[in-house]
């Protein structure tokens, strides 16, 4: 059984809503107290769900582990440093 509701294409990005299941969501300890952060959770099939912490019942983006690994590699190499300004 899938953890996901039917997928919805919104602004060329795949947004999904998770079925009401218990997930362990986590966020970076560097997140600020005003809620400007994202949270991640591992789905049963191994994919990674990402959501806005200010809207926990809102849309969720789902990525494969390979996609997350590529993104993290880009962060570690400094490819996104300009976005933190």
N, C-alpha and C positions, 0 to 999 in steps of 0.2 A: 504494500500500500504506500502510495506517495505521500510525502509531507506537504505537498503543495496543492493549492487550488489551481484551476486552469490559469495558464499564463496570459498576460496581457501586454501587448506591445504598446508602449507609451513613449512618445518622443524618440523613437528609434532605440529605446533601451527596454530590455525585458524586465518588467516588474511583476512580481508574484505576491500573493498573500498566502501566508502559511496557514494550514489548518490548525485549529486549536490543539496543539500538542505541547508538551513540556520540553522546552529547550533550555540549555544553559547558555545564556547570553553573556558576553564579556566585552569590556572596553579597556583601552589603554589607561594605565594609572596617570598618565600625563593629561588626560581629558580634563577640561575645566569644569567647574561646578555649575556653570550656566547651561550645561547640556549640549554644548557645541561639539558633539562627537558622534561617532558611529559605533555600533555594537556588532559583534560577529557571533555566530553559533555554527557548530558542526551538525549537519543533517545526518539522518540515519544512513543514507547512501554514501556519505563522505563528502558531499559538496559543502560549500561554505555559504551561509546566509549572512547578508549584511543589511542593517537597517539604521535609520536615523534614531538616535536615542530619545529625541524629543517627541517622536511619533511611533511608539512601540507597536501600535496596532495598524500602522500604515503599511505601505508597500515595502516589500523586501526584495533585494537583488540577490540572485543566487549565482555563484561562480564555481567552477571546478577547482580542484586543488592546484592544477597546472596553471590556471589563470591567476589564482592568488599568488602562487610562487613567482610567476613572471612579474606581477605588480610589486611584490616585496623586493625582488631583485632590482627593479628599477628604482625603488626608494633607497635601497642600500647604496646604489651607485650614484645617487644624487640627481637622477633624472627629473625629479619633481620638487627639488629644493626651492625653485622659484614660486611654487604655490603656497609656501608657508609664510610668505611675507605679508 
